[in-house]
């Protein structure tokens, strides 16, 4: 039996300056030109096959999961420790900002295949992701922390509009079970710009609400315009208000890659609620604690040969390995169609309707500890 190749690499994004730092891809201009050869007006980016030299050494499941378990400071744990509903809500706002990691231009994560999973533990926090649909791409995430008695549930459905904008459909839910509070969070959009410097940014308005406390927040992510002549890159402005009276309580402002401050509108007092250096620096690479416990569906296994080829600079090998993964997915799809079978997710119950879109719930209440762990 062939031994599983489990390839884990540095976190996708870090402020340390080594984002996607495990490998060096060919010249950016060459990669951009190769990208445009494959893009046509009206193209669906989720179906576009990128050459391997345009990929980061991890899949979308890993990229998304890292926003939960790859942190320099435990922002999630702080959500549970606030003494008042207002303090907990402010902590949730800060945690939400910490999860908005940008994609890096020229280093796209692999398009996760149907049934691909990613299971990682960081301390008492256990995180499980599964690709519950491939076309359209839909990712489910469930995380539990029995020590802090909290749950995170996400069902994410990114919808591209040509090559400039991606709308992040789906909501994230954070439950603080000790306090009987559920927070619902939406996401801003992803914006791709090419001038004056190619970049990918978060833009647009998103919301956070807690019906049990009546508190809501509105955050607007700002970026440079398409040509880079206007706008404030990586900025965040917003407010926290009482949903029953619509009275604003706090103003929020700053930059997600620096600091975010909170201003009390009654007292005028201002304080820092988010410091990017504390959260996005010193991020640790996950390690394999028990190879036998890593599933064949694990992202680090599915894409192991591809990542190994990229890391060693063997681009032909990486491209062939990527084609093998993608062709195997198409082959399984053809087999299911010939047998009249419908694929069913292993870890989530999935639903869809035109009004609410995709939704999911975990089949098991508790996520077990993983064989892949993030060291402290």
Secondary structure, 3 states (H helix, E strand, C coil): CCCCCCCCCCCCCCCCCCCCCCCCCCCHHHHHHHHHHHCCCCCCHHHCCCCHHHEEEEEHHHHHHHHHHCCCCCHHHHHHHCCCHHHHHHHHHHHHHHCCCCCECCEEEECCCCCCEEEEEECCEEEEEEEEECCCCEEEEEEEECCCCEEEEEEEEEEEECCCEEEEECCEEEEECCCCEEEEECCCEEEEECCCCCEEEEEEEEEEEECCCCEEEEEEEECCCCCCCCCCCCEEEEEEEECCCCCEEEEEEEECCCEEEEEECCCCCEEEEEEHHHHHCCCCCCEECCHHHCCCCEHHHHCHHHHHHHHCCCHHHHHHHHHHHHHHHHHHHHHHHHHCCCCCCCCEEEEEECCCEEEEEECCCCCCCCCEECCC
